[in-house]
Amino acid sequence: MAKVEQKKPVVEEISNLISDAASVVLVNYSGLTVAQDTELRRNLRESGVAYKVYKNTMMNFAFKGTPCEELCKDLEGTNAIAVSRDDATAPARVLAKFAKTAPKLELVAGCVEGAYYDKAGVEALSAIPSREELLGKLLGSIQSPITNFARVLNQIAESKGGEAAAE
C-alpha cells in the first residue's frame, strides 16, 4: 500500500505534463553519454520542450485514458518523453536533429495533437519547419510580387530618366 502512495505523485506529475500538450514524443536514450544527454537537454530547453525520464510503468499508468494511450505499447527499454505545449513539431524536430549527431538516440513514437505516430511518422514530423519559419516563408511569398513590381517600376523610371538626360 505504501508503494502505491509513493508512485501516485509521479503518475500525477506525468499526467499534468502531458495534459494540454501539443505533442508528446517517446525516445529511447540508451547509450548516450552524460555530455550528449546534457547537450540534448539544453537543446530541448532552448526550444521550450520539457524532457523527462520516467519509469515505463509510471508512464503506462499516466497514459491510460488520455490521447497518448497508444504510446503504452511502445514502452519498452529505457525511455524518456519530450513534451511541448506550444509547438507541435518542436520535440520531433530537435530530437531528430540531435539523433544525427548521436545515433544511439532513437525516436520511438509520438502523439501529436491527439494523433498517434510511429517512428516513421515522428521522423516525418521532424521535417516540418517551425511555425516561425513557415510564417517567414509565407511573408516572403506575399512580399515577393510587390518587391518585383517595385523593382520593375524603378528600372522603368531609371531608363526614362536616362533618355531625358541624353536629349
N, C-alpha and C positions, 0 to 999 in steps of 0.2 A: 504493500500500500504506500509506503514511504517513497519508493522509487517512482511511482506514478505521479505523486505530488511534485517531485523534483523535475520531472520531464514536462509537466504541464506548462510552465513558463516558457520553455524553449519552443514548444509547439505553438504557443500563442505569439511568440516573437516572430516565428516564420510566417504564421497566418497574417499578422499585421504587415509584415514586409511585402507579401505577395498580393494583399488586398489592394485594389485600385492600381495595380501595376500595369503599365502598358505592355511590358514584356518581361518574361522570366526565361533565362537560358540556363540549362543544366550543362555543366562542363566537368570533365574528368581531368584533374590536375596532377595525377600520379606521375612522378618522375621529374617534376620541376625542382630546380634548386631554390634555395632560400632567396638568392638575389633575383632570380627570374620571377618568383612569386611576389616579391616586394615591388618589382617594376610593374608587374601586371596589376597589382592593387592600386598603384599610383596612377597608371593609365586609366583604369576604370573610374577612380575617384575624380580625376580631372574631367571625365565625360559625364559625371553626375550619375554613375551607376553604383549601386550597392552590391558588394561581393562578400559572401559569407560561406564558410564551410560548416555544414551541419551533418549529423549522422543521418544515414539514409532512412532509418526507422522514424526519426523525428520529422523529416521532410514528408515521408509517406503519410503520417498522421495529419500533418498540416495541409497537404494537398487534397485530402479527401473532401468531397463536396464543393470543390472550387473549380474554376475553369482549367486549373493546372492539374486536375486529377489524372489526365492521361500521361503525365510525366512519371507517375508511380511505376509504370512498367520499365522505365529506364534507370531506376535507382539500383545500380549495381556498381561495386567498386568504390573508388574514392571520388566523391562528387562534391561540387560546390555550386551555388546558384549566384547568378548575376541578375539583378533586378533594376529596371528603370521605370520610373513613374511617368516621365515626360516623353522621351524619345524612344519609340518602339523598336528602332533598329540599332540603337547605340550599343547594347550589350553584345549582340552578334557581331557588329562591325569591329568593335575594339578587340574582342576575343579572337576573331578570325585573323585580324591583322597581327596580333601578338603570336598566334599559333604559327605564323610563317617564320618567325624567328626562334620559336621554341616548339619544335614538332611534337614534343611529349604532351603538350596541351591538346586535349581532344574535345571538340564540340559534341555533345551527346544528343540533346533535343531542346526544344523550346516551346513556349506558349506565348504567342503574341496576339494581344487584343482578343483573347478567348479562343484562338485557333491553335491547334497542336501542330508542330513542325518537327519532323525527324531531322537527322543530321544534315541531309542534303538540303532540306528546307531552310534550316538555320544558316547554312553556308550561302544559300541564295539570298537570304535576307541581308547578309553581311555585305553584299554587293550594292545594296541600295544606299545612295548618299543620304547624309543627314538632312533634316528639314531646312536648315540654314543654307546648305549647298543647293538644294532644289529651288529654294526661293531666289537665290542669287542667279541661278541659271534662267529662271523664269523672267526675272527683271532684265537680265541681259538680252533675252529674246524679245522682250517688249521694246527695249531701247534701241535695238539694232536697226529696225527700219527708219526710225526717226533720225538716228545718227547718220545713216547713209543718205537720207534725203537732205539733211543739213549740209553734208559734205558736197553733194552734187550742186546744191544752190550756191555754195561758196565757190566752187570751181567755175560755175557759170558767171558769177559776179566777177571773179578774177579775170576770166577770159574777156568779158565785156570791158572791164576796166583797162585791160592791156591793149585792146583795139582803140579805145578812146585816146589813150596816151600816144599811140603811134600816129594818129592823124594830126 
